[in-house]
Amino acid sequence: ANDRLVDVGRKVSSAYLDGVEKYVAGLAQLDRTIGEQSQVESVASLLGTHAQVTEDVVQASVSATRELITV
């Protein structure tokens, strides 16, 4: 029973991390879209950079977490 609970916990955690990645991807895309619609180059650049940094940080965090739950 314990092994089954561990397996289910890993599956739930993996599904949660998938959701986090999709959510952040949506937020990053929103930043990029607003940046593209902006008439100010510095605002567009700032939003694009923010989107990229956000994606990079989340990707690193999710990757590290996935490694922890597979151990």
mmCIF file of the N, C-alpha and C atoms, coordinates in Angstrom:
data_MODEL
# 
_entry.id   MODEL 
# 
loop_
_atom_site.group_PDB 
_atom_site.id 
_atom_site.type_symbol 
_atom_site.label_atom_id 
_atom_site.label_alt_id 
_atom_site.label_comp_id 
_atom_site.label_asym_id 
_atom_site.label_entity_id 
_atom_site.label_seq_id 
_atom_site.pdbx_PDB_ins_code 
_atom_site.Cartn_x 
_atom_site.Cartn_y 
_atom_site.Cartn_z 
_atom_site.occupancy 
_atom_site.B_iso_or_equiv 
_atom_site.pdbx_formal_charge 
_atom_site.auth_seq_id 
_atom_site.auth_comp_id 
_atom_site.auth_asym_id 
_atom_site.auth_atom_id 
_atom_site.pdbx_PDB_model_num 
ATOM 1   N N  . ALA A 1 1  ? 0.830  -1.193 0.000   1.00 0.00 ? 1  ALA A N  1 
ATOM 2   C CA . ALA A 1 1  ? 0.000  0.000  0.000   1.00 0.00 ? 1  ALA A CA 1 
ATOM 3   C C  . ALA A 1 1  ? 0.876  1.259  0.000   1.00 0.00 ? 1  ALA A C  1 
ATOM 4   N N  . ASN A 1 2  ? 1.985  1.198  0.723   1.00 0.00 ? 2  ASN A N  1 
ATOM 5   C CA . ASN A 1 2  ? 2.865  2.357  0.804   1.00 0.00 ? 2  ASN A CA 1 
ATOM 6   C C  . ASN A 1 2  ? 3.447  2.706  -0.558  1.00 0.00 ? 2  ASN A C  1 
ATOM 7   N N  . ASP A 1 3  ? 3.870  1.689  -1.310  1.00 0.00 ? 3  ASP A N  1 
ATOM 8   C CA . ASP A 1 3  ? 4.423  1.927  -2.646  1.00 0.00 ? 3  ASP A CA 1 
ATOM 9   C C  . ASP A 1 3  ? 3.372  2.534  -3.566  1.00 0.00 ? 3  ASP A C  1 
ATOM 10  N N  . ARG A 1 4  ? 2.154  2.082  -3.413  1.00 0.00 ? 4  ARG A N  1 
ATOM 11  C CA . ARG A 1 4  ? 1.064  2.619  -4.236  1.00 0.00 ? 4  ARG A CA 1 
ATOM 12  C C  . ARG A 1 4  ? 0.809  4.090  -3.913  1.00 0.00 ? 4  ARG A C  1 
ATOM 13  N N  . LEU A 1 5  ? 0.840  4.428  -2.643  1.00 0.00 ? 5  LEU A N  1 
ATOM 14  C CA . LEU A 1 5  ? 0.658  5.821  -2.243  1.00 0.00 ? 5  LEU A CA 1 
ATOM 15  C C  . LEU A 1 5  ? 1.783  6.705  -2.781  1.00 0.00 ? 5  LEU A C  1 
ATOM 16  N N  . VAL A 1 6  ? 3.001  6.203  -2.746  1.00 0.00 ? 6  VAL A N  1 
ATOM 17  C CA . VAL A 1 6  ? 4.140  6.950  -3.277  1.00 0.00 ? 6  VAL A CA 1 
ATOM 18  C C  . VAL A 1 6  ? 3.964  7.162  -4.766  1.00 0.00 ? 6  VAL A C  1 
ATOM 19  N N  . ASP A 1 7  ? 3.542  6.140  -5.487  1.00 0.00 ? 7  ASP A N  1 
ATOM 20  C CA . ASP A 1 7  ? 3.329  6.243  -6.932  1.00 0.00 ? 7  ASP A CA 1 
ATOM 21  C C  . ASP A 1 7  ? 2.231  7.259  -7.260  1.00 0.00 ? 7  ASP A C  1 
ATOM 22  N N  . VAL A 1 8  ? 1.144  7.201  -6.525  1.00 0.00 ? 8  VAL A N  1 
ATOM 23  C CA . VAL A 1 8  ? 0.051  8.156  -6.742  1.00 0.00 ? 8  VAL A CA 1 
ATOM 24  C C  . VAL A 1 8  ? 0.513  9.575  -6.426  1.00 0.00 ? 8  VAL A C  1 
ATOM 25  N N  . GLY A 1 9  ? 1.288  9.731  -5.366  1.00 0.00 ? 9  GLY A N  1 
ATOM 26  C CA . GLY A 1 9  ? 1.820  11.044 -5.009  1.00 0.00 ? 9  GLY A CA 1 
ATOM 27  C C  . GLY A 1 9  ? 2.701  11.615 -6.108  1.00 0.00 ? 9  GLY A C  1 
ATOM 28  N N  . ARG A 1 10 ? 3.507  10.768 -6.711  1.00 0.00 ? 10 ARG A N  1 
ATOM 29  C CA . ARG A 1 10 ? 4.366  11.212 -7.815  1.00 0.00 ? 10 ARG A CA 1 
ATOM 30  C C  . ARG A 1 10 ? 3.535  11.639 -9.017  1.00 0.00 ? 10 ARG A C  1 
ATOM 31  N N  . LYS A 1 11 ? 2.490  10.881 -9.318  1.00 0.00 ? 11 LYS A N  1 
ATOM 32  C CA . LYS A 1 11 ? 1.627  11.221 -10.454 1.00 0.00 ? 11 LYS A CA 1 
ATOM 33  C C  . LYS A 1 11 ? 0.909  12.540 -10.223 1.00 0.00 ? 11 LYS A C  1 
ATOM 34  N N  . VAL A 1 12 ? 0.407  12.731 -9.012  1.00 0.00 ? 12 VAL A N  1 
ATOM 35  C CA . VAL A 1 12 ? -0.285 13.987 -8.686  1.00 0.00 ? 12 VAL A CA 1 
ATOM 36  C C  . VAL A 1 12 ? 0.690  15.152 -8.744  1.00 0.00 ? 12 VAL A C  1 
ATOM 37  N N  . SER A 1 13 ? 1.876  14.960 -8.207  1.00 0.00 ? 13 SER A N  1 
ATOM 38  C CA . SER A 1 13 ? 2.890  16.018 -8.240  1.00 0.00 ? 13 SER A CA 1 
ATOM 39  C C  . SER A 1 13 ? 3.284  16.357 -9.672  1.00 0.00 ? 13 SER A C  1 
ATOM 40  N N  . SER A 1 14 ? 3.429  15.353 -10.504 1.00 0.00 ? 14 SER A N  1 
ATOM 41  C CA . SER A 1 14 ? 3.781  15.572 -11.902 1.00 0.00 ? 14 SER A CA 1 
ATOM 42  C C  . SER A 1 14 ? 2.672  16.334 -12.625 1.00 0.00 ? 14 SER A C  1 
ATOM 43  N N  . ALA A 1 15 ? 1.435  15.964 -12.366 1.00 0.00 ? 15 ALA A N  1 
ATOM 44  C CA . ALA A 1 15 ? 0.304  16.673 -12.983 1.00 0.00 ? 15 ALA A CA 1 
ATOM 45  C C  . ALA A 1 15 ? 0.261  18.126 -12.520 1.00 0.00 ? 15 ALA A C  1 
ATOM 46  N N  . TYR A 1 16 ? 0.536  18.352 -11.246 1.00 0.00 ? 16 TYR A N  1 
ATOM 47  C CA . TYR A 1 16 ? 0.571  19.713 -10.715 1.00 0.00 ? 16 TYR A CA 1 
ATOM 48  C C  . TYR A 1 16 ? 1.663  20.530 -11.405 1.00 0.00 ? 16 TYR A C  1 
ATOM 49  N N  . LEU A 1 17 ? 2.842  19.949 -11.552 1.00 0.00 ? 17 LEU A N  1 
ATOM 50  C CA . LEU A 1 17 ? 3.947  20.650 -12.199 1.00 0.00 ? 17 LEU A CA 1 
ATOM 51  C C  . LEU A 1 17 ? 3.632  20.942 -13.670 1.00 0.00 ? 17 LEU A C  1 
ATOM 52  N N  . ASP A 1 18 ? 2.954  20.013 -14.328 1.00 0.00 ? 18 ASP A N  1 
ATOM 53  C CA . ASP A 1 18 ? 2.518  20.266 -15.709 1.00 0.00 ? 18 ASP A CA 1 
ATOM 54  C C  . ASP A 1 18 ? 1.593  21.484 -15.756 1.00 0.00 ? 18 ASP A C  1 
ATOM 55  N N  . GLY A 1 19 ? 0.691  21.558 -14.795 1.00 0.00 ? 19 GLY A N  1 
ATOM 56  C CA . GLY A 1 19 ? -0.230 22.693 -14.722 1.00 0.00 ? 19 GLY A CA 1 
ATOM 57  C C  . GLY A 1 19 ? 0.489  24.000 -14.473 1.00 0.00 ? 19 GLY A C  1 
ATOM 58  N N  . VAL A 1 20 ? 1.478  23.977 -13.600 1.00 0.00 ? 20 VAL A N  1 
ATOM 59  C CA . VAL A 1 20 ? 2.270  25.178 -13.320 1.00 0.00 ? 20 VAL A CA 1 
ATOM 60  C C  . VAL A 1 20 ? 2.971  25.646 -14.590 1.00 0.00 ? 20 VAL A C  1 
ATOM 61  N N  . GLU A 1 21 ? 3.570  24.702 -15.318 1.00 0.00 ? 21 GLU A N  1 
ATOM 62  C CA . GLU A 1 21 ? 4.253  25.059 -16.565 1.00 0.00 ? 21 GLU A CA 1 
ATOM 63  C C  . GLU A 1 21 ? 3.294  25.680 -17.579 1.00 0.00 ? 21 GLU A C  1 
ATOM 64  N N  . LYS A 1 22 ? 2.117  25.098 -17.728 1.00 0.00 ? 22 LYS A N  1 
ATOM 65  C CA . LYS A 1 22 ? 1.135  25.634 -18.681 1.00 0.00 ? 22 LYS A CA 1 
ATOM 66  C C  . LYS A 1 22 ? 0.651  27.017 -18.254 1.00 0.00 ? 22 LYS A C  1 
ATOM 67  N N  . TYR A 1 23 ? 0.417  27.187 -16.967 1.00 0.00 ? 23 TYR A N  1 
ATOM 68  C CA . TYR A 1 23 ? -0.041 28.477 -16.451 1.00 0.00 ? 23 TYR A CA 1 
ATOM 69  C C  . TYR A 1 23 ? 0.994  29.561 -16.698 1.00 0.00 ? 23 TYR A C  1 
ATOM 70  N N  . VAL A 1 24 ? 2.244  29.275 -16.395 1.00 0.00 ? 24 VAL A N  1 
ATOM 71  C CA . VAL A 1 24 ? 3.310  30.253 -16.582 1.00 0.00 ? 24 VAL A CA 1 
ATOM 72  C C  . VAL A 1 24 ? 3.526  30.544 -18.064 1.00 0.00 ? 24 VAL A C  1 
ATOM 73  N N  . ALA A 1 25 ? 3.398  29.517 -18.890 1.00 0.00 ? 25 ALA A N  1 
ATOM 74  C CA . ALA A 1 25 ? 3.520  29.738 -20.339 1.00 0.00 ? 25 ALA A CA 1 
ATOM 75  C C  . ALA A 1 25 ? 2.436  30.700 -20.820 1.00 0.00 ? 25 ALA A C  1 
ATOM 76  N N  . GLY A 1 26 ? 1.240  30.567 -20.279 1.00 0.00 ? 26 GLY A N  1 
ATOM 77  C CA . GLY A 1 26 ? 0.148  31.479 -20.625 1.00 0.00 ? 26 GLY A CA 1 
ATOM 78  C C  . GLY A 1 26 ? 0.429  32.899 -20.170 1.00 0.00 ? 26 GLY A C  1 
ATOM 79  N N  . LEU A 1 27 ? 0.952  33.049 -18.964 1.00 0.00 ? 27 LEU A N  1 
ATOM 80  C CA . LEU A 1 27 ? 1.293  34.380 -18.463 1.00 0.00 ? 27 LEU A CA 1 
ATOM 81  C C  . LEU A 1 27 ? 2.411  35.009 -19.299 1.00 0.00 ? 27 LEU A C  1 
ATOM 82  N N  . ALA A 1 28 ? 3.395  34.210 -19.651 1.00 0.00 ? 28 ALA A N  1 
ATOM 83  C CA . ALA A 1 28 ? 4.502  34.720 -20.469 1.00 0.00 ? 28 ALA A CA 1 
ATOM 84  C C  . ALA A 1 28 ? 3.999  35.143 -21.840 1.00 0.00 ? 28 ALA A C  1 
ATOM 85  N N  . GLN A 1 29 ? 3.093  34.361 -22.397 1.00 0.00 ? 29 GLN A N  1 
ATOM 86  C CA . GLN A 1 29 ? 2.534  34.723 -23.700 1.00 0.00 ? 29 GLN A CA 1 
ATOM 87  C C  . GLN A 1 29 ? 1.734  36.016 -23.596 1.00 0.00 ? 29 GLN A C  1 
ATOM 88  N N  . LEU A 1 30 ? 1.030  36.210 -22.496 1.00 0.00 ? 30 LEU A N  1 
ATOM 89  C CA . LEU A 1 30 ? 0.288  37.454 -22.286 1.00 0.00 ? 30 LEU A CA 1 
ATOM 90  C C  . LEU A 1 30 ? 1.252  38.633 -22.233 1.00 0.00 ? 30 LEU A C  1 
ATOM 91  N N  . ASP A 1 31 ? 2.345  38.493 -21.505 1.00 0.00 ? 31 ASP A N  1 
ATOM 92  C CA . ASP A 1 31 ? 3.371  39.546 -21.458 1.00 0.00 ? 31 ASP A CA 1 
ATOM 93  C C  . ASP A 1 31 ? 3.867  39.874 -22.864 1.00 0.00 ? 31 ASP A C  1 
ATOM 94  N N  . ARG A 1 32 ? 4.159  38.832 -23.620 1.00 0.00 ? 32 ARG A N  1 
ATOM 95  C CA . ARG A 1 32 ? 4.676  39.054 -24.982 1.00 0.00 ? 32 ARG A CA 1 
ATOM 96  C C  . ARG A 1 32 ? 3.633  39.729 -25.874 1.00 0.00 ? 32 ARG A C  1 
ATOM 97  N N  . THR A 1 33 ? 2.397  39.313 -25.761 1.00 0.00 ? 33 THR A N  1 
ATOM 98  C CA . THR A 1 33 ? 1.332  39.903 -26.575 1.00 0.00 ? 33 THR A CA 1 
ATOM 99  C C  . THR A 1 33 ? 1.144  41.373 -26.243 1.00 0.00 ? 33 THR A C  1 
ATOM 100 N N  . ILE A 1 34 ? 1.117  41.690 -24.961 1.00 0.00 ? 34 ILE A N  1 
ATOM 101 C CA . ILE A 1 34 ? 0.975  43.095 -24.555 1.00 0.00 ? 34 ILE A CA 1 
ATOM 102 C C  . ILE A 1 34 ? 2.183  43.892 -25.033 1.00 0.00 ? 34 ILE A C  1 
ATOM 103 N N  . GLY A 1 35 ? 3.361  43.301 -24.918 1.00 0.00 ? 35 GLY A N  1 
ATOM 104 C CA . GLY A 1 35 ? 4.572  43.961 -25.390 1.00 0.00 ? 35 GLY A CA 1 
ATOM 105 C C  . GLY A 1 35 ? 4.526  44.236 -26.883 1.00 0.00 ? 35 GLY A C  1 
ATOM 106 N N  . GLU A 1 36 ? 4.058  43.271 -27.658 1.00 0.00 ? 36 GLU A N  1 
ATOM 107 C CA . GLU A 1 36 ? 3.954  43.444 -29.107 1.00 0.00 ? 36 GLU A CA 1 
ATOM 108 C C  . GLU A 1 36 ? 2.955  44.537 -29.474 1.00 0.00 ? 36 GLU A C  1 
ATOM 109 N N  . GLN A 1 37 ? 1.911  44.678 -28.674 1.00 0.00 ? 37 GLN A N  1 
ATOM 110 C CA . GLN A 1 37 ? 0.888  45.683 -28.958 1.00 0.00 ? 37 GLN A CA 1 
ATOM 111 C C  . GLN A 1 37 ? 1.284  47.069 -28.461 1.00 0.00 ? 37 GLN A C  1 
ATOM 112 N N  . SER A 1 38 ? 2.302  47.121 -27.643 1.00 0.00 ? 38 SER A N  1 
ATOM 113 C CA . SER A 1 38 ? 2.757  48.400 -27.111 1.00 0.00 ? 38 SER A CA 1 
ATOM 114 C C  . SER A 1 38 ? 3.425  49.217 -28.215 1.00 0.00 ? 38 SER A C  1 
ATOM 115 N N  . GLN A 1 39 ? 3.258  50.490 -28.147 1.00 0.00 ? 39 GLN A N  1 
ATOM 116 C CA . GLN A 1 39 ? 3.877  51.392 -29.111 1.00 0.00 ? 39 GLN A CA 1 
ATOM 117 C C  . GLN A 1 39 ? 5.233  51.898 -28.613 1.00 0.00 ? 39 GLN A C  1 
ATOM 118 N N  . VAL A 1 40 ? 5.610  51.461 -27.426 1.00 0.00 ? 40 VAL A N  1 
ATOM 119 C CA . VAL A 1 40 ? 6.851  51.916 -26.817 1.00 0.00 ? 40 VAL A CA 1 
ATOM 120 C C  . VAL A 1 40 ? 7.838  50.750 -26.795 1.00 0.00 ? 40 VAL A C  1 
ATOM 121 N N  . GLU A 1 41 ? 8.962  50.924 -27.466 1.00 0.00 ? 41 GLU A N  1 
ATOM 122 C CA . GLU A 1 41 ? 9.945  49.847 -27.598 1.00 0.00 ? 41 GLU A CA 1 
ATOM 123 C C  . GLU A 1 41 ? 10.482 49.380 -26.250 1.00 0.00 ? 41 GLU A C  1 
ATOM 124 N N  . SER A 1 42 ? 10.715 50.299 -25.332 1.00 0.00 ? 42 SER A N  1 
ATOM 125 C CA . SER A 1 42 ? 11.257 49.907 -24.024 1.00 0.00 ? 42 SER A CA 1 
ATOM 126 C C  . SER A 1 42 ? 10.255 49.059 -23.243 1.00 0.00 ? 42 SER A C  1 
ATOM 127 N N  . VAL A 1 43 ? 8.980  49.357 -23.378 1.00 0.00 ? 43 VAL A N  1 
ATOM 128 C CA . VAL A 1 43 ? 7.948  48.557 -22.703 1.00 0.00 ? 43 VAL A CA 1 
ATOM 129 C C  . VAL A 1 43 ? 7.896  47.161 -23.324 1.00 0.00 ? 43 VAL A C  1 
ATOM 130 N N  . ALA A 1 44 ? 7.953  47.106 -24.635 1.00 0.00 ? 44 ALA A N  1 
ATOM 131 C CA . ALA A 1 44 ? 7.930  45.821 -25.324 1.00 0.00 ? 44 ALA A CA 1 
ATOM 132 C C  . ALA A 1 44 ? 9.137  44.978 -24.923 1.00 0.00 ? 44 ALA A C  1 
ATOM 133 N N  . SER A 1 45 ? 10.298 45.604 -24.862 1.00 0.00 ? 45 SER A N  1 
ATOM 134 C CA . SER A 1 45 ? 11.511 44.903 -24.478 1.00 0.00 ? 45 SER A CA 1 
ATOM 135 C C  . SER A 1 45 ? 11.432 44.417 -23.031 1.00 0.00 ? 45 SER A C  1 
ATOM 136 N N  . LEU A 1 46 ? 10.949 45.265 -22.154 1.00 0.00 ? 46 LEU A N  1 
ATOM 137 C CA . LEU A 1 46 ? 10.812 44.904 -20.744 1.00 0.00 ? 46 LEU A CA 1 
ATOM 138 C C  . LEU A 1 46 ? 9.879  43.715 -20.566 1.00 0.00 ? 46 LEU A C  1 
ATOM 139 N N  . LEU A 1 47 ? 8.736  43.744 -21.224 1.00 0.00 ? 47 LEU A N  1 
ATOM 140 C CA . LEU A 1 47 ? 7.774  42.651 -21.093 1.00 0.00 ? 47 LEU A CA 1 
ATOM 141 C C  . LEU A 1 47 ? 8.313  41.356 -21.705 1.00 0.00 ? 47 LEU A C  1 
ATOM 142 N N  . GLY A 1 48 ? 9.013  41.466 -22.816 1.00 0.00 ? 48 GLY A N  1 
ATOM 143 C CA . GLY A 1 48 ? 9.619  40.285 -23.416 1.00 0.00 ? 48 GLY A CA 1 
ATOM 144 C C  . GLY A 1 48 ? 10.668 39.667 -22.512 1.00 0.00 ? 48 GLY A C  1 
ATOM 145 N N  . THR A 1 49 ? 11.485 40.510 -21.913 1.00 0.00 ? 49 THR A N  1 
ATOM 146 C CA . THR A 1 49 ? 12.516 40.033 -20.989 1.00 0.00 ? 49 THR A CA 1 
ATOM 147 C C  . THR A 1 49 ? 11.882 39.421 -19.750 1.00 0.00 ? 49 THR A C  1 
ATOM 148 N N  . HIS A 1 50 ? 10.850 40.059 -19.230 1.00 0.00 ? 50 HIS A N  1 
ATOM 149 C CA . HIS A 1 50 ? 10.143 39.536 -18.062 1.00 0.00 ? 50 HIS A CA 1 
ATOM 150 C C  . HIS A 1 50 ? 9.575  38.156 -18.366 1.00 0.00 ? 50 HIS A C  1 
ATOM 151 N N  . ALA A 1 51 ? 8.980  38.000 -19.527 1.00 0.00 ? 51 ALA A N  1 
ATOM 152 C CA . ALA A 1 51 ? 8.411  36.711 -19.912 1.00 0.00 ? 51 ALA A CA 1 
ATOM 153 C C  . ALA A 1 51 ? 9.494  35.637 -19.965 1.00 0.00 ? 51 ALA A C  1 
ATOM 154 N N  . GLN A 1 52 ? 10.614 35.966 -20.556 1.00 0.00 ? 52 GLN A N  1 
ATOM 155 C CA . GLN A 1 52 ? 11.696 34.993 -20.692 1.00 0.00 ? 52 GLN A CA 1 
ATOM 156 C C  . GLN A 1 52 ? 12.291 34.603 -19.337 1.00 0.00 ? 52 GLN A C  1 
ATOM 157 N N  . VAL A 1 53 ? 12.516 35.592 -18.484 1.00 0.00 ? 53 VAL A N  1 
ATOM 158 C CA . VAL A 1 53 ? 13.064 35.310 -17.151 1.00 0.00 ? 53 VAL A CA 1 
ATOM 159 C C  . VAL A 1 53 ? 12.087 34.454 -16.353 1.00 0.00 ? 53 VAL A C  1 
ATOM 160 N N  . THR A 1 54 ? 10.822 34.781 -16.419 1.00 0.00 ? 54 THR A N  1 
ATOM 161 C CA . THR A 1 54 ? 9.804  34.014 -15.705 1.00 0.00 ? 54 THR A CA 1 
ATOM 162 C C  . THR A 1 54 ? 9.802  32.566 -16.174 1.00 0.00 ? 54 THR A C  1 
ATOM 163 N N  . GLU A 1 55 ? 9.826  32.370 -17.473 1.00 0.00 ? 55 GLU A N  1 
ATOM 164 C CA . GLU A 1 55 ? 9.845  31.009 -18.010 1.00 0.00 ? 55 GLU A CA 1 
ATOM 165 C C  . GLU A 1 55 ? 11.108 30.261 -17.586 1.00 0.00 ? 55 GLU A C  1 
ATOM 166 N N  . ASP A 1 56 ? 12.243 30.927 -17.630 1.00 0.00 ? 56 ASP A N  1 
ATOM 167 C CA . ASP A 1 56 ? 13.503 30.282 -17.260 1.00 0.00 ? 56 ASP A CA 1 
ATOM 168 C C  . ASP A 1 56 ? 13.523 29.868 -15.794 1.00 0.00 ? 56 ASP A C  1 
ATOM 169 N N  . VAL A 1 57 ? 13.053 30.745 -14.917 1.00 0.00 ? 57 VAL A N  1 
ATOM 170 C CA . VAL A 1 57 ? 13.042 30.445 -13.476 1.00 0.00 ? 57 VAL A CA 1 
ATOM 171 C C  . VAL A 1 57 ? 12.098 29.283 -13.185 1.00 0.00 ? 57 VAL A C  1 
ATOM 172 N N  . VAL A 1 58 ? 10.921 29.330 -13.783 1.00 0.00 ? 58 VAL A N  1 
ATOM 173 C CA . VAL A 1 58 ? 9.952  28.255 -13.545 1.00 0.00 ? 58 VAL A CA 1 
ATOM 174 C C  . VAL A 1 58 ? 10.455 26.935 -14.124 1.00 0.00 ? 58 VAL A C  1 
ATOM 175 N N  . GLN A 1 59 ? 11.043 26.985 -15.303 1.00 0.00 ? 59 GLN A N  1 
ATOM 176 C CA . GLN A 1 59 ? 11.574 25.765 -15.904 1.00 0.00 ? 59 GLN A CA 1 
ATOM 177 C C  . GLN A 1 59 ? 12.645 25.133 -15.013 1.00 0.00 ? 59 GLN A C  1 
ATOM 178 N N  . ALA A 1 60 ? 13.530 25.949 -14.479 1.00 0.00 ? 60 ALA A N  1 
ATOM 179 C CA . ALA A 1 60 ? 14.578 25.432 -13.595 1.00 0.00 ? 60 ALA A CA 1 
ATOM 180 C C  . ALA A 1 60 ? 13.969 24.858 -12.310 1.00 0.00 ? 60 ALA A C  1 
ATOM 181 N N  . SER A 1 61 ? 13.014 25.560 -11.747 1.00 0.00 ? 61 SER A N  1 
ATOM 182 C CA . SER A 1 61 ? 12.375 25.098 -10.506 1.00 0.00 ? 61 SER A CA 1 
ATOM 183 C C  . SER A 1 61 ? 11.606 23.798 -10.725 1.00 0.00 ? 61 SER A C  1 
ATOM 184 N N  . VAL A 1 62 ? 10.855 23.737 -11.806 1.00 0.00 ? 62 VAL A N  1 
ATOM 185 C CA . VAL A 1 62 ? 10.071 22.545 -12.091 1.00 0.00 ? 62 VAL A CA 1 
ATOM 186 C C  . VAL A 1 62 ? 10.992 21.364 -12.392 1.00 0.00 ? 62 VAL A C  1 
ATOM 187 N N  . SER A 1 63 ? 12.049 21.618 -13.125 1.00 0.00 ? 63 SER A N  1 
ATOM 188 C CA . SER A 1 63 ? 13.004 20.557 -13.433 1.00 0.00 ? 63 SER A CA 1 
ATOM 189 C C  . SER A 1 63 ? 13.620 19.993 -12.163 1.00 0.00 ? 63 SER A C  1 
ATOM 190 N N  . ALA A 1 64 ? 14.031 20.863 -11.269 1.00 0.00 ? 64 ALA A N  1 
ATOM 191 C CA . ALA A 1 64 ? 14.620 20.413 -10.001 1.00 0.00 ? 64 ALA A CA 1 
ATOM 192 C C  . ALA A 1 64 ? 13.599 19.634 -9.168  1.00 0.00 ? 64 ALA A C  1 
ATOM 193 N N  . THR A 1 65 ? 12.374 20.104 -9.161  1.00 0.00 ? 65 THR A N  1 
ATOM 194 C CA . THR A 1 65 ? 11.328 19.422 -8.401  1.00 0.00 ? 65 THR A CA 1 
ATOM 195 C C  . THR A 1 65 ? 11.038 18.050 -8.984  1.00 0.00 ? 65 THR A C  1 
ATOM 196 N N  . ARG A 1 66 ? 11.004 17.979 -10.315 1.00 0.00 ? 66 ARG A N  1 
ATOM 197 C CA . ARG A 1 66 ? 10.779 16.668 -10.958 1.00 0.00 ? 66 ARG A CA 1 
ATOM 198 C C  . ARG A 1 66 ? 11.885 15.681 -10.579 1.00 0.00 ? 66 ARG A C  1 
ATOM 199 N N  . GLU A 1 67 ? 13.112 16.148 -10.493 1.00 0.00 ? 67 GLU A N  1 
ATOM 200 C CA . GLU A 1 67 ? 14.208 15.273 -10.088 1.00 0.00 ? 67 GLU A CA 1 
ATOM 201 C C  . GLU A 1 67 ? 14.000 14.769 -8.657  1.00 0.00 ? 67 GLU A C  1 
ATOM 202 N N  . LEU A 1 68 ? 13.506 15.630 -7.794  1.00 0.00 ? 68 LEU A N  1 
ATOM 203 C CA . LEU A 1 68 ? 13.280 15.239 -6.400  1.00 0.00 ? 68 LEU A CA 1 
ATOM 204 C C  . LEU A 1 68 ? 12.178 14.190 -6.273  1.00 0.00 ? 68 LEU A C  1 
ATOM 205 N N  . ILE A 1 69 ? 11.127 14.318 -7.071  1.00 0.00 ? 69 ILE A N  1 
ATOM 206 C CA . ILE A 1 69 ? 10.006 13.381 -6.910  1.00 0.00 ? 69 ILE A CA 1 
ATOM 207 C C  . ILE A 1 69 ? 10.266 12.047 -7.602  1.00 0.00 ? 69 ILE A C  1 
ATOM 208 N N  . THR A 1 70 ? 11.302 11.968 -8.447  1.00 0.00 ? 70 THR A N  1 
ATOM 209 C CA . THR A 1 70 ? 11.601 10.698 -9.094  1.00 0.00 ? 70 THR A CA 1 
ATOM 210 C C  . THR A 1 70 ? 12.601 9.873  -8.300  1.00 0.00 ? 70 THR A C  1 
ATOM 211 N N  . VAL A 1 71 ? 13.159 10.468 -7.282  1.00 0.00 ? 71 VAL A N  1 
ATOM 212 C CA . VAL A 1 71 ? 14.146 9.746  -6.453  1.00 0.00 ? 71 VAL A CA 1 
ATOM 213 C C  . VAL A 1 71 ? 13.464 8.767  -5.541  1.00 0.00 ? 71 VAL A C  1 
# 
